[in-house]
Amino acid sequence: MVLEQREQGTTRQNILELLRRTSQMTAAELSDALGIGAVGIRQHLALLERDEMVQAIGVRRGIGRPSHLYSLTKSAEALFPRRYDRMALDAIAFVEQSGGPQAVDHLFAQRREKLHIQFAPRLTGKDRVKQVAELALILTEQGYMCDWEQLPDGTFTLIEHNCPVDCVARDYPQACAQELKLYEDILGVPITREETIAAGASCCRYRIGEVQSEHR
């Protein structure tokens, strides 16, 4: 049973890879390319459609019933590796070579200011608990997989289970430093970073200062 499931998973992966390479294919073309019967291919395609990995559009090719062309959805495209991390590191290295370490500092500071303008309005008018909850939601939307909780002493713990800029943060600590300052600026309270993924921890953990009545 386990072997059968593994083979089915391999077949679906092969279908996704073929569609990635060719953009669009019919069930018959996939059947020929993989050497699998048309019925079996259609069963796999039905499951991939159900999981929103592929989409089908009807097209007419000559006389007869319309064919269906299958292509990847955006969800499926996200499964394939992208080397944005290397591009980002190369770009930052170029900035450093051109303007020195201070240019890198300026780059990350500008990024912080841009994110502050983008995020701060979503916290305006909220009490501290709702501000922390909204910040956690914002960070989750940005790929940080963020949780939070309020502790008995009135402080908060904010935990990021993923770091979408980890490749950069490991080489450029300015990234982490500016993110900490961003959170402090948005919430208007001191924040202590207790551990980071970039330093080898399993998460980035922040302790947010006591609840205060004023808003920023």
Secondary structure, 3 states (H helix, E strand, C coil): CHHHHHHHHHHHHHHHHHHHHHCCEEHHHHHHHHCCCHHHHHHHHHHHHHCCCEEEEEECCCCCCCEEEEEECHHHHCCCCCCHHHHHHHHHHHHHHHHCHHHHHHHHHHHHHHHHHHHHHHCCCCCHHHHHHHHHHHHHHCCCCEEEEECCCCCEEEEECCCCCHHHHCCCCHHHHHHHHHHHHHHCCCEEEEECCCCCCCCEEEEECCCCCCCC
